[in-house]
Amino acid sequence: MLGAVGAFVGMSAVAGLLVTAAVTPAIAVTGMAANNGIGVFEGLPEYLQVGQLAQPTTIYAKNGDQDVPLATFYSQNRLPVGFDQMSQAVKDAAIAGEDPRFYSHGGVDIQGTMRGVLSTVSGGGVQGGSSITQQYVKNVLLQKCEAMPVKTAAEKKTYQSCVDDSTGVTPDRKVKEMKYAIGLEKKYTKDQILEGYLNIAGFGGTVYGIEAAARYYYNTTAAALTPAQAASLVAIVNEPTGLKIDNPDSKTNGAANGYAANKDRRDYILGKMYEYKKLTKTQYDDAKKTPIQPVITPSNRGCQTAGNAAFFCDYVQKIILNDPSFGKDDDTRSANFLRGGYKIYTSLDLDLQNVAQDTLNSYVPMEYKTDIGGVLVGVQPGTGRVLYMAQNKVFTEDAELASTSKKYTSINYATDRDYGGSSGFQVGSTYKTFTLAEWLKEGHSLYETVNANIRTYPSGTFKGYCFPGGSYGSTGTRWPTNDSSGEEGTRSAIQATQLSINTAFVSMASQLDMCKIRDTAEAFGVHTATNDPLGTNPASVLGTNTIAPITMATAFAGIANGGVTCTPIAIDKIVDGGGKEIKPPATKCTQSVDPAIAAGMAYAMQKVTVSPGTAAGMNTTGKDMLAKTGTTDNNNQLWLVASTTKVAGAYWVGNVTGDQDMRKIYPTHGTTPAIARTAVMRTMMSAAVGKYGGDSFPTPSSKLVQGAQVAVPDLTGKSPDEAKTILSGLGLDSADGGPQDSAAPAGTVSSTNPAAGTSVGKGTVVTIYTSNGSLVALPNVVGQKLSDAQKALTDAGFGVKVGGGASPDDIVQAMDPGAGTPAKAGTQVSLTLQKGSTPTPGPGAGG
């Protein structure tokens, strides 16, 4: 009782001080004090800074030339509208129900305040009496609290203190509220304050503001609200939890009431509107007879509403939450995203997105006996704009649902872990692309050959400036094998690329700097999905690094763009809640390799899409297209990455968990994912070319294709070591072809491949064959008498074959095999004869 009396005395004193300042609007607005009592307010701030209201953020995608909404995010579902976008009925309902003297007081309604004081005494607490302006002040202060982080115990305590200071029913808080209200009346017009109040007020749950309330409860707009609807909504403001009308089984004070409580308050407001002549008698009667019939129209929020673009939507959200320009820390960025009213216009092309999703749905099931995943993602060369991002799963943020069904996940397999992705996947032979780039950078050519035989490599064979001591260890051996048989022998770099020959690429890498191969990959924007350093061990040449598909698509876009790689971006434009453009995260373009090197890479990688390439038949567009396949150990992960000058795309299919062989399952189309990947990318890249076209790749220089030309010398009869030294001096490599039948001295060079005199590029592998001494050169018996010829050939170990009727004096006209031909002992030599010449006449002969 004493507390109530104290509150009465306190509030009475406040009311007395406010009479002069507030009862006459002119004095309040000018700030003139009629007596010194008003000085009690001098220690309080005069003006309340009205910040931007929390508004939903919307993400948009491209549908042709139109920007269409994908998803909406909010902590408060609010759609601010102007004063002229609110029906007169809702303005009248707010004033009649909450503050009938709104247009006549100076921010504080003295009669209402005194009524509240009397209620305080009779009810045992400070209550009521707040004008619309005062309620607006309270909501503005509460908005500031709602933007605070509440993760830690300290943050929660600070937040609660803020709420108490904004909404508590203490005389001290009411004094501050009144002072702020008077200040607002000096700064804003009555219409502006009423507009602000109707936009900020809570209408139950997450619904804030009259426009969102009209849409949610009645599926209409604030401008179209009828008197009955307007009064029903304004009634909710009085007690949002108990009077909202989205649950017919709602209870007030523990008792079920349906919509009865709202109707009682609504009818009271309608009665006040009639009393103040805002409704005619007929309008009042009609409105009062109208039943409470809400048309609940939820405003769905979050990426799960974005359909087949949900994973892209999540990627965009993560970009905002990772970018410091949207706030100093995670909590601030999250609050700004949920409350800032951003309109985020993205790069997503819904035409390509639909093709990507339909194709994945056709070839990669959402659920299988093991957990397999699939991704199609595309970027635009030269801009980095992400054009499509599809996945074979349903996006969900429900951890329990994701844990019980392989169909659902929140993990975006296309992206890095920091952007909602996984830890990445081994990329297999797609990584050979960067060895090819370094090969060309170091002066080698596409038709230069290497020894692609299966062989062991001591670990120290592999060099690198970043290795301790300059080499990859001094112990251990490496023995790569190939995906298919028959790929060994001498192979050119372009063959190695077209057929994806492991042994050839390891041989190429053994001639390069492993650390520079990594550097070249990084120059194309390649990094692991976890941001761990790229591996540089010899196996990395064959694709053991775990990388996200969007990263590989970006790198291939860089090759197709003349060696200029542009980091991926997903946002074209951002407009904040106040209509101001905010600079979105921008792409960063880097000259990864010289344009000439990129042209050489593209030349070789185009061969992958034609027979006998590993993606033969993929390109049916008639436009230049480069590509590279990738397959990891045990066929766990499969890749096919491709690019035209206009669109680059990456396809990954493989194990999310488990160890399923992608060449031994038949999930769709009666075929394996390994075989189907060509069809998948043929569909995707054909759609991309159909919409964006494609230009021709530049023609590479002959130096990069053929290399500097050298004539293979004649090494016959030389020792193998001497022959290798000669070849090395000419810039040619050598390989041992083993022994062969030859007439040359045993152990000496018998022949080479390419043969002596052939023009080849520097670095070409020349195979050296050595003689086993098993052959003898046929003696030349042409011009000899048959008898002499027979003796010479027989003595040399060969047989003789002549026609019938031959005479010992007949002359050998030809021999087959020819003279000098190496031949094995016993070989029959056919002789062509001419009858012996006429004897010379003796003395005295003739006449």
KETORTI-359921 format. One record per residue (C-alpha): residue in one letter; x, y, z. Coordinates in steps of 0.05 Angstrom, whole numbers, padded with zeros to 5 digits, always signed. Layout:
aXYZ/...
This chain:
m+00000+00000+00000/l+00057+00047+00018/g+00090+00030-00049/a+00027+00047-00087/v+00020+00113-00050/g+00093+00129-00064/a+00082+00115-00138/f+00020+00158-00137/v+00058+00216-00106/g+00116+00208-00155/m+00072+00204-00216/s+00029+00261-00192/a+00091+00305-00187/v+00111+00284-00257/a+00042+00299-00283/g+00044+00368-00251/l+00110+00384-00282/l+00084+00362-00350/v+00020+00403-00350/t+00054+00465-00374/a+00100+00430-00423/a+00050+00380-00452/v-00021+00402-00445/t-00011+00459-00494/p+00021+00432-00557/a+00048+00500-00579/i+00090+00506-00516/a+00116+00435-00521/v+00135+00442-00593/t+00172+00508-00583/g+00205+00482-00520/m+00185+00544-00480/a+00180+00533-00405/a+00123+00568-00370/n+00151+00555-00301/n+00216+00532-00271/g+00188+00463-00254/i+00204+00438-00323/g+00278+00442-00305/v+00273+00372-00276/f+00280+00346-00347/e+00344+00384-00364/g+00387+00326-00344/l+00353+00278-00393/p+00368+00271-00468/e+00317+00311-00507/y+00315+00273-00572/l+00310+00199-00586/q+00347+00176-00647/v+00299+00136-00688/g+00340+00084-00725/q+00321+00041-00784/l+00267-00009-00768/a+00282-00083-00772/q+00260-00106-00840/p+00263-00172-00878/t+00321-00186-00924/t+00305-00216-00992/i+00351-00254-01039/y+00334-00250-01114/a+00355-00291-01175/k+00353-00278-01249/n+00294-00304-01289/g+00309-00277-01358/d+00312-00202-01349/q+00272-00204-01285/d+00296-00207-01213/v+00251-00256-01176/p+00253-00269-01100/l+00286-00334-01077/a+00280-00328-01002/t+00266-00280-00945/f+00300-00275-00878/y+00278-00237-00816/s+00277-00235-00742/q+00217-00189-00747/n+00170-00196-00806/r+00160-00123-00823/l+00145-00087-00888/p+00147-00012-00875/v+00097+00029-00916/g+00084+00104-00923/f+00027+00142-00890/d-00011+00143-00956/q-00005+00067-00961/m-00047+00057-00898/s-00122+00058-00901/q-00158+00114-00863/a-00194+00060-00824/v-00129+00035-00792/k-00106+00105-00774/d-00173+00120-00743/a-00173+00053-00706/a-00104+00066-00677/i-00123+00135-00651/a-00192+00115-00626/g-00166+00054-00590/e-00100+00078-00563/d-00098+00155-00560/p-00162+00194-00576/r-00128+00261-00562/f-00067+00245-00605/y-00075+00305-00650/s-00085+00354-00592/h-00031+00337-00541/g+00043+00352-00544/g+00068+00281-00537/v+00041+00265-00468/d-00034+00259-00455/i-00043+00289-00385/q-00113+00260-00377/g-00088+00191-00396/t-00028+00198-00350/m-00071+00218-00291/r-00118+00160-00306/g-00057+00115-00303/v-00037+00144-00237/l-00105+00129-00207/s-00102+00059-00236/t-00035+00051-00203/v-00064+00067-00135/s-00123+00021-00143/g-00086-00035-00178/g-00022-00036-00138/g+00026-00018-00195/v+00045+00035-00245/q+00000+00026-00305/g-00024+00054-00371/g-00035+00124-00395/s+00016+00122-00452/s+00002+00163-00514/i+00016+00136-00583/t+00079+00179-00583/q+00101+00147-00517/q+00086+00078-00544/y+00127+00095-00605/v+00185+00115-00559/k+00180+00049-00522/n+00181+00009-00586/v+00240+00048-00614/l+00279+00034-00550/l+00259-00039-00552/q+00283-00044-00624/k+00352-00024-00602/c+00351-00080-00551/e+00328-00131-00603/a+00391-00118-00644/m+00436-00140-00586/p+00471-00207-00586/v+00447-00256-00534/k+00494-00316-00538/t+00533-00310-00473/a+00506-00302-00403/a+00533-00231-00399/e+00500-00213-00465/k+00434-00241-00442/k+00438-00200-00378/t+00453-00137-00417/y+00396-00151-00464/q+00347-00162-00408/s+00370-00098-00373/c+00357-00061-00438/v+00287-00091-00445/d+00271-00072-00373/d+00295-00001-00384/s+00252+00003-00447/t+00187-00029-00423/g+00189-00029-00347/v+00133+00005-00308/t+00174+00049-00261/p+00164+00124-00250/d+00236+00137-00271/r+00226+00101-00339/k+00160+00138-00350/v+00195+00205-00339/k+00247+00187-00392/e+00193+00162-00439/m+00153+00226-00431/k+00214+00270-00444/y+00231+00230-00507/a+00158+00236-00530/i+00159+00311-00523/g+00224+00313-00561/l+00195+00271-00618/e+00135+00318-00623/k+00184+00376-00634/k+00222+00338-00689/y+00166+00302-00727/t+00095+00316-00750/k+00037+00279-00721/d+00027+00241-00786/q+00100+00219-00785/i+00094+00195-00714/l+00031+00156-00728/e+00063+00126-00790/g+00124+00106-00749/y+00081+00076-00694/l+00040+00033-00742/n+00104+00009-00776/i+00140-00009-00712/a+00084-00039-00669/g+00084-00114-00655/f+00024-00154-00679/g+00041-00221-00647/g+00097-00271-00659/t+00146-00246-00710/v+00096-00201-00744/y+00112-00127-00738/g+00082-00067-00772/i+00013-00058-00803/e+00032-00081-00873/a+00061-00148-00851/a+00001-00156-00804/a-00049-00143-00860/r-00015-00194-00904/y-00006-00247-00851/y-00074-00244-00818/y-00119-00223-00875/n-00079-00234-00939/t-00089-00161-00959/t-00050-00096-00954/a-00051-00040-00903/a-00082+00005-00956/a-00141-00042-00966/l-00159-00057-00893/t-00233-00051-00877/p-00256-00019-00811/a-00269-00089-00781/q-00201-00115-00803/a-00165-00052-00781/a-00197-00053-00712/s-00182-00128-00704/l-00108-00115-00720/v-00102-00054-00675/a-00134-00095-00620/i-00074-00143-00623/v-00026-00086-00607/n-00058-00080-00538/e-00035-00151-00520/p+00001-00185-00578/t+00006-00254-00545/g-00065-00260-00521/l-00103-00224-00577/k-00069-00248-00641/i-00116-00287-00687/d-00074-00342-00719/n-00096-00396-00670/p-00170-00408-00656/d-00151-00450-00595/s-00113-00392-00563/k-00122-00379-00489/t-00123-00317-00447/n-00110-00324-00373/g-00112-00400-00381/a-00181-00402-00413/a-00195-00421-00485/n-00229-00364-00522/g-00221-00375-00596/y-00223-00305-00624/a-00271-00279-00571/a-00219-00237-00535/n-00198-00204-00600/k-00270-00191-00619/d-00285-00157-00552/r-00226-00110-00561/r-00242-00100-00634/d-00314-00081-00619/y-00291-00032-00565/i-00246+00002-00616/l-00303+00003-00667/g-00347+00036-00615/k-00295+00090-00603/m-00289+00101-00678/y-00364+00112-00681/e-00362+00156-00619/y-00310+00201-00651/k-00350+00202-00716/k-00300+00162-00757/l-00355+00112-00775/t-00427+00123-00793/k-00479+00083-00756/t-00487+00036-00815/q-00412+00026-00821/y-00407+00013-00747/d-00464-00037-00746/d-00436-00074-00807/a-00366-00077-00779/k-00390-00102-00711/k-00431-00157-00744/t-00370-00180-00784/p-00342-00245-00754/i-00268-00253-00740/q-00247-00292-00802/p-00171-00288-00812/v-00139-00313-00876/i-00072-00334-00848/t-00018-00325-00901/p+00050-00342-00872/s+00112-00307-00898/n+00159-00366-00905/r+00231-00350-00890/g+00299-00381-00898/c+00335-00418-00953/q+00291-00480-00946/t+00238-00439-00984/a+00284-00427-01044/g+00267-00492-01079/n+00322-00521-01122/a+00365-00459-01108/a+00367-00471-01033/f+00441-00488-01031/f+00459-00427-01072/c+00416-00386-01025/d+00454-00412-00966/y+00520-00396-01002/v+00497-00323-01011/q+00477-00319-00937/k+00546-00345-00917/i+00579-00293-00961/i+00544-00238-00923/l+00559-00269-00856/n+00633-00277-00874/d+00643-00206-00901/p+00669-00154-00851/s+00635-00098-00891/f+00569-00122-00863/g+00590-00118-00790/k+00650-00124-00744/d+00634-00194-00720/d+00590-00254-00733/d+00534-00230-00687/t+00532-00161-00717/r+00531-00188-00788/s+00476-00238-00771/a+00434-00183-00739/n+00444-00137-00798/f+00425-00193-00846/l+00361-00211-00809/r+00341-00139-00794/g+00373-00096-00848/g+00319-00101-00901/y+00371-00117-00955/k+00350-00131-01026/i+00405-00178-01050/y+00406-00186-01125/t+00447-00248-01144/s+00480-00277-01205/l+00439-00341-01206/d+00410-00357-01274/l+00347-00396-01262/d+00346-00424-01333/l+00413-00458-01322/q+00396-00474-01250/n+00335-00513-01271/v+00374-00551-01323/a+00427-00568-01272/q+00377-00592-01220/d+00336-00632-01270/t+00400-00665-01296/l+00423-00684-01227/n+00355-00710-01209/s+00358-00754-01270/y+00428-00782-01260/v+00444-00779-01185/p+00391-00804-01136/m+00379-00766-01072/e+00380-00831-01033/y+00418-00894-01049/k+00442-00955-01011/t+00505-00914-00996/d+00511-00839-00987/i+00530-00812-01055/g+00529-00739-01074/g+00529-00699-01138/v+00541-00626-01155/l+00536-00583-01217/v+00563-00513-01210/g+00580-00461-01262/v+00616-00394-01265/q+00625-00341-01318/p+00696-00330-01344/g+00718-00258-01338/t+00668-00239-01283/g+00669-00297-01234/r+00592-00294-01230/v+00563-00359-01204/l+00509-00379-01255/y+00484-00444-01225/m+00495-00487-01164/a+00454-00551-01158/q+00460-00612-01112/n+00427-00680-01108/k+00400-00667-01038/v+00344-00629-01004/f+00368-00571-00962/t+00349-00571-00889/e+00373-00539-00825/d+00340-00593-00785/a+00399-00632-00757/e+00355-00690-00734/l+00324-00698-00803/a+00392-00696-00836/s+00419-00749-00789/t+00362-00798-00803/s+00358-00792-00879/k+00412-00787-00933/k+00363-00746-00974/y+00371-00684-00930/t+00431-00642-00912/s+00452-00571-00896/i+00522-00583-00925/n+00535-00550-00992/y+00581-00598-01028/a+00597-00545-01081/t+00632-00496-01034/d+00686-00489-00982/r+00674-00505-00909/d+00673-00431-00890/y+00614-00421-00937/g+00572-00479-00912/g+00609-00532-00951/s+00645-00597-00936/s+00719-00611-00929/g+00722-00620-01004/f+00736-00681-01047/q+00798-00709-01081/v+00798-00681-01151/g+00835-00737-01187/s+00864-00723-01255/t+00831-00655-01263/y+00891-00631-01223/k+00938-00653-01279/t+00918-00588-01312/f+00967-00550-01269/t+01025-00597-01284/l+01008-00584-01358/a+01010-00509-01345/e+01078-00513-01310/w+01104-00559-01365/l+01090-00505-01417/k+01114-00449-01372/e+01181-00484-01365/g+01192-00485-01440/h+01167-00554-01457/s+01118-00566-01514/l+01055-00606-01524/y+01084-00655-01573/e+01147-00665-01531/t+01148-00737-01508/v+01163-00770-01442/n+01176-00841-01419/a+01107-00865-01395/n+01128-00935-01377/i+01108-00961-01308/r+01171-00954-01268/t+01195-00936-01199/y+01219-00867-01179/p+01263-00856-01119/s+01230-00802-01077/g+01290-00757-01086/t+01274-00754-01161/f+01221-00702-01147/k+01250-00633-01137/g+01219-00571-01105/y+01245-00504-01080/c+01201-00510-01019/f+01227-00580-00999/p+01282-00587-00946/g+01345-00598-00985/g+01308-00585-01051/s+01280-00655-01061/y+01222-00696-01035/g+01260-00740-00987/s+01317-00787-01000/t+01284-00854-00986/g+01225-00891-01013/t+01201-00902-01083/r+01140-00885-01125/w+01110-00930-01177/p+01047-00899-01210/t+01002-00942-01253/n+00950-00923-01305/d+00875-00926-01307/s+00877-00967-01370/s+00926-01017-01400/g+00966-01002-01462/e+00981-00929-01443/e+01055-00939-01431/g+01114-00925-01476/t+01134-00859-01506/r+01078-00809-01499/s+01072-00735-01517/a+01044-00685-01467/i+00982-00675-01511/q+00970-00751-01512/a+00979-00753-01437/t+00926-00699-01430/q+00876-00729-01479/l+00881-00799-01449/s+00897-00776-01377/i+00958-00821-01372/n+00984-00823-01300/t+01053-00849-01316/a+01064-00794-01367/f+01044-00738-01320/v+01088-00765-01264/s+01145-00768-01314/m+01131-00696-01333/a+01128-00675-01260/s+01195-00708-01247/q+01225-00658-01295/l+01192-00598-01261/d+01191-00564-01193/m+01135-00594-01150/c+01128-00530-01111/k+01120-00490-01174/i+01064-00537-01196/r+01029-00520-01131/d+01042-00446-01143/t+01012-00450-01212/a+00950-00483-01183/e+00944-00429-01131/a+00951-00376-01185/f+00887-00404-01215/g+00852-00395-01147/v+00858-00468-01128/h+00858-00481-01053/t+00833-00536-01007/a+00761-00532-00983/t+00787-00527-00911/n+00840-00474-00927/d+00896-00522-00909/p+00957-00515-00953/l+00957-00552-01019/g+00998-00616-01017/t+01062-00619-01058/n+01079-00693-01052/p+01087-00733-01117/a+01017-00763-01110/s+00987-00693-01112/v+01002-00691-01186/l+00947-00743-01194/g+00897-00703-01152/t+00900-00722-01079/n+00883-00651-01054/t+00811-00642-01029/i+00779-00584-01066/a+00708-00557-01075/p+00675-00561-01143/i+00665-00485-01148/t+00740-00477-01141/m+00755-00523-01200/a+00702-00489-01243/t+00734-00422-01227/a+00804-00448-01246/f+00779-00475-01313/a+00744-00409-01326/g+00812-00376-01318/i+00842-00421-01371/a+00786-00405-01420/n+00793-00331-01404/g+00863-00324-01431/g+00895-00343-01365/v+00858-00290-01324/t+00823-00321-01264/c+00767-00283-01230/t+00746-00305-01160/p+00674-00327-01155/i+00620-00278-01136/a+00546-00291-01125/i+00519-00221-01113/d+00509-00167-01167/k+00477-00113-01125/i+00453-00098-01054/v+00403-00045-01033/d+00392-00033-00959/g+00326-00020-00924/g+00333+00054-00936/g+00341+00047-01011/k+00416+00059-01010/e+00462+00015-01052/i+00515-00023-01014/k+00577-00045-01050/p+00574-00122-01055/p+00636-00166-01049/a+00674-00157-01114/t+00712-00208-01156/k+00787-00204-01159/c+00818-00221-01226/t+00889-00245-01232/q+00934-00262-01291/s+00947-00334-01271/v+00990-00352-01331/d+01012-00316-01394/p+00957-00316-01447/a+01002-00357-01493/i+01007-00411-01440/a+00931-00411-01431/a+00924-00419-01506/g+00969-00480-01505/m+00931-00510-01447/a+00864-00499-01482/y+00891-00530-01546/a+00910-00594-01509/m+00848-00597-01465/q+00801-00592-01525/k+00827-00660-01546/v+00795-00690-01483/t+00725-00682-01514/v+00741-00718-01579/s+00758-00791-01592/p+00797-00824-01561/g+00794-00771-01505/t+00768-00790-01437/a+00706-00746-01447/a+00696-00762-01521/g+00627-00741-01546/m+00616-00690-01492/n+00620-00629-01537/t+00565-00629-01589/t+00557-00553-01590/g+00603-00535-01647/k+00638-00485-01601/d+00708-00492-01573/m+00707-00527-01506/l+00764-00550-01461/a+00754-00604-01409/k+00788-00653-01362/t+00763-00716-01328/g+00783-00739-01259/t+00778-00806-01223/t+00807-00821-01154/d+00833-00885-01123/n+00780-00940-01122/n+00735-00896-01164/n+00709-00863-01101/q+00702-00793-01133/l+00689-00775-01205/w+00698-00707-01239/l+00687-00674-01305/v+00704-00600-01310/a+00695-00561-01375/s+00694-00490-01402/t+00678-00448-01462/t+00698-00375-01465/k+00629-00358-01435/v+00613-00411-01382/a+00655-00459-01341/g+00623-00517-01305/a+00645-00571-01256/y+00610-00638-01244/w+00627-00680-01184/v+00594-00745-01165/g+00620-00791-01111/n+00620-00815-01040/v+00598-00767-00986/t+00614-00823-00937/g+00634-00894-00950/d+00676-00927-01004/q+00630-00942-01062/d+00662-00957-01130/m+00629-00909-01180/r+00644-00958-01236/k+00607-01015-01203/i+00539-00985-01186/y+00480-00973-01232/p+00437-00921-01197/t+00402-00892-01259/h+00395-00900-01334/g+00422-00971-01329/t+00493-00946-01327/t+00548-00926-01279/p+00563-00855-01256/a+00632-00863-01289/i+00600-00873-01358/a+00543-00824-01346/r+00587-00764-01329/t+00598-00748-01403/a+00523-00746-01415/v+00512-00703-01353/m+00562-00650-01376/r+00539-00655-01448/t+00470-00634-01425/m+00495-00580-01379/m+00546-00548-01426/s+00498-00552-01485/a+00448-00511-01445/a+00502-00461-01426/v+00525-00453-01498/g+00453-00448-01521/k+00443-00387-01476/y+00511-00354-01473/g+00546-00378-01537/g+00621-00385-01541/d+00681-00359-01579/s+00742-00394-01609/f+00803-00403-01566/p+00866-00369-01590/t+00914-00410-01633/p+00976-00428-01593/s+01045-00415-01620/s+01081-00470-01658/k+01135-00466-01605/l+01086-00488-01552/v+01056-00542-01596/q+01117-00570-01631/g+01174-00540-01593/a+01243-00523-01621/q+01260-00575-01674/v+01323-00618-01674/a+01344-00672-01724/v+01355-00741-01692/p+01428-00759-01707/d+01452-00826-01736/l+01477-00864-01675/t+01489-00932-01709/g+01550-00969-01682/k+01559-00923-01622/s+01556-00947-01551/p+01491-00934-01514/d+01525-00886-01464/e+01557-00847-01521/a+01490-00843-01556/k+01454-00817-01494/t+01508-00764-01485/i+01499-00741-01557/l+01423-00738-01549/s+01427-00700-01483/g+01473-00649-01515/l+01419-00636-01567/g+01365-00627-01514/l+01334-00695-01527/d+01316-00747-01476/s+01330-00822-01485/a+01300-00888-01468/d+01327-00959-01473/g+01290-00998-01526/g+01327-01062-01510/p+01365-01109-01557/q+01344-01124-01628/d+01368-01167-01685/s+01422-01127-01721/a+01485-01135-01762/a+01519-01081-01720/p+01570-01105-01670/a+01534-01134-01609/g+01522-01082-01555/t+01526-01022-01602/v+01468-00978-01625/s+01431-01012-01681/s+01373-00961-01692/t+01331-00907-01659/n+01258-00886-01656/p+01246-00834-01684/a+01295-00854-01739/a+01358-00816-01755/g+01343-00751-01793/t+01273-00742-01764/s+01258-00671-01738/v+01231-00672-01667/g+01219-00622-01611/k+01269-00612-01556/g+01255-00658-01498/t+01230-00713-01543/v+01246-00782-01519/v+01289-00820-01570/t+01287-00895-01559/i+01354-00928-01568/y+01358-01000-01592/t+01422-01041-01586/s+01447-01097-01630/n+01449-01169-01607/g+01497-01185-01665/s+01451-01239-01692/l+01450-01213-01763/v+01501-01212-01819/a+01502-01163-01876/l+01492-01198-01943/p+01555-01194-01987/n+01547-01159-02054/v+01553-01211-02109/v+01521-01171-02166/g+01566-01174-02228/q+01601-01238-02207/k+01598-01305-02242/l+01546-01351-02212/s+01600-01398-02187/d+01637-01342-02151/a+01572-01314-02123/q+01550-01382-02096/k+01616-01391-02061/a+01615-01322-02029/l+01544-01330-02003/t+01555-01401-01979/d+01618-01381-01942/a+01577-01325-01908/g+01525-01377-01885/f+01469-01362-01934/g+01432-01406-01983/v+01428-01393-02058/k+01367-01399-02103/v+01373-01395-02179/g+01328-01414-02237/g+01336-01477-02279/g+01387-01481-02336/a+01436-01435-02300/s+01509-01440-02321/p+01568-01428-02274/d+01590-01374-02321/d+01525-01337-02319/i+01531-01266-02289/v+01491-01244-02227/q+01447-01186-02249/a+01408-01176-02182/m+01400-01207-02113/d+01341-01210-02063/p+01349-01191-02006/g+01394-01137-02031/a+01467-01129-02016/g+01482-01104-01946/t+01415-01126-01918/p+01423-01155-01848/a+01398-01225-01849/k+01401-01288-01807/a+01445-01347-01826/g+01410-01395-01873/t+01370-01341-01906/q+01357-01359-01980/v+01383-01307-02029/s+01349-01307-02097/l+01396-01290-02155/t+01375-01262-02222/l+01424-01284-02277/q+01447-01264-02346/k+01478-01315-02393/g+01554-01314-02392/s+01589-01267-02442/t+01615-01293-02512/p+01689-01318-02508/t+01741-01271-02537/p+01763-01295-02608/g+01832-01329-02612/p+01889-01310-02659/g+01873-01315-02733/a+01801-01320-02721/g+01754-01281-02766/g+01769-01254-02834/
